[in-house]
Amino acid sequence: MADYSVILQSPTFRAVVQENALDRFWSDALYPMVLFRAEARDEKWDAQVGDNKTFTGKGLMQTSQIPLVPGQDPLPLDYPVEQWTALMQQLSGTIDTNMPTAIVAAVNKLLEDYKQLGLQAGETMNKLARYKLFNAADAGWTVANGIHTGVTSLVVKRLNGFTRARRPDLAAGSPVRYDFVTANNPLAIIVNAVAVNVVGFTPDVAGDELGPGTLLLSAAVTVADRDPVRATTRTFRVISGGGNATDALTPGTDILHLAEIRAAVTRFRMQSVPTLGDGTFHLHLDPAAEGQLFSDNEFQRLNIGTLSEGTWYKDFAIAKLGGCTFYQNNQCPLPENVKPGGLTATFSAIDPIAGELWTNGSASTGSIVHRAILIGKDALNEYYADQAQLETEAGITGTVKKGANVTNNGFEISVDRIRVINRAPLDRLQQNVSTTWSFMGDFVTRTDGATGDAAVQKRVVGILHSD
C-alpha cells in the first residue's frame, strides 16, 4: 500500500523545495473558565487608610412580644455586631522578552508574551476568588489525622474554620471581631459526638490557618483515624448520601441530584440570604456534575415529552432551574486543576484549597470529590487599590496601562483593575524588555454570624458528591 504521507517527486525537484516551513501563527492553548471573580462585588480601597481594613456588620434586635404593664417604661434593647477584615496584598506576574529573538521569531514574540501574561493574570485572579469562596464553604469541617487516645492535642487534616472565634457571650471573649482562639475565647466543636472547646492551635506551616495542624482542646478525646471533627460555627454544606466527611461518599452512588441543590436553596431561604441582581442564586458546577444531573430521575421527569427538542438536552446545558442560574465551570476544585498538591492529596499554599479532593485523603486509594457551590448576594467582596497612586512626578521608565484585554480561542478575557507595566530595556544593549502585571487588594467573604444560626458563613453552600 502506498505511503501517502510522502510526496512523490524526483530527487532533483525535491531538493529545491523548502521543507519544514514554520507556520507564522501560534495556536492558542486550552484556557480554563474564569467565572468566579465575576461573583465578587468590587469596592475601591481609599488612599491613606492603612494596609488593613475592618468592616462591621449588624445583627437584628430581638422583637418585643410582651405587652407593657401600665406605667412601665420599655427596657432598652441592643443588637449584636460582628467584624471581618481585609488585608492589602500585592500580587504580580512578569515575563522577559529578548527583542533580537522576538524580531526573528515566526511571530511577534513580544505580543505573544504580553498575551500569555494577560491570561496568567486572569487565571490568577480567578483562583484567588475561587479559594476564598470554596474555603468559606468548607470552613469548620475536618477529620482527625491519625489515631488519638485520651489526648488534648488533636492533629487534624485542615485548620480551616477552627482558628478564630467570636464570643460575645463570655466576659473575656472577643465581643465583635473573630479573633484567635484562646482559653478565654474558645471555639466549641464536636469530636465523635463529644462537645469540647478549641483553646489554641499550631499549624504545620507557621502562619497558615487553612492547611494541616494541631488543635489544642479543653478536654481529652479519643478518636480513630479520619473521624469527623466539626465546629459549631461550621458552614452548612450538603454531602450527597449524607455523612459528616468526604469519606462517606460512594463512587457511582452519591452523585449530584436535584435533591442536593434543593437542600442548598432551602438553606439560603431559611437564612434570608438575598438573591443576586438577576433574581436567582448562582450555582457553579463542573461538567461532570452537570452530566450527572441529566441522569437524575427527578430531572428527567421534568423533561418528559421534550427530551428531543428541549434546550437542556439539545445544548447539554442547564440555564435556570429551581431558583438558580447554573454556571458550567471547569474550575470548581478537582485534583487536576489544584496545583501542585491536587494529584497527591497534599495541601499547598500555591493553590490553597482547604477542602480535601479525595474521599479518604489518599490519591492512590480514594475517589475524586466533586464540589458544586451555591452563591448568594455579596458572598464575595473584592477590595482594590487604585495603583495610579503609585506614580509620582519622578516619571516611569516605560509605559503603564490600566487593565488588559486578551483573546484566546476567540474568547476575550478582560483583566480589570490590573496594572500592566512595559518596562523600557535597562540592559546595556537596550534589548531586554520586561512586561509585568500587578494587583493590590484583597478578596473577602463577609461573615453573618450575628444573624440567624451559629454558622459564620451563610452566603455560600458547598455541595459535595462523587464521580
Buried (B, 14 or more C-beta within 10 A) or exposed (E): EEEEEEEEEEEEEEEEEEEEEEEEEEEBEEBBBBBBBEBBEBBEBEEEEEEEBEBEBEBEEEEEEEEEEEEEEEEEEEEBBBBBEBEBEEBBBEBEBBBEEBEEBEEEBBEBBBBBBBBBBBBBBBBBBBBBBBBBBBBBBBBBBEEBEEBBBBBBBBBBBBBBBBBBEEEEBBBBBBBEBBEEBBBBBBBEEEEBBBBBBEBEEEEBBBBBBBBBBBEBBEBEEBBBBBBBBBBBBBBBBEBBBBBBBBEEEBBBBBEBBBBBBBBBEEBEBEBBEEEBBBBBBBEBBBBBBEEBEEBEEEBEEEEEEEEBBEEEEBEEBBBBBBBBBBBBBBBEBBEEBBBEBBBBEEBBBBBBBBBBBEBEEBBBBBBBBBBBBBBBBBBBBBBEEEEEEEEEEBEBEEBBEBEBEEEEBBBBBBBBBBBEBEEEEEBBBBBBBBBBBBBBBBBBBBBBEEBBBBBBBBBBBBB
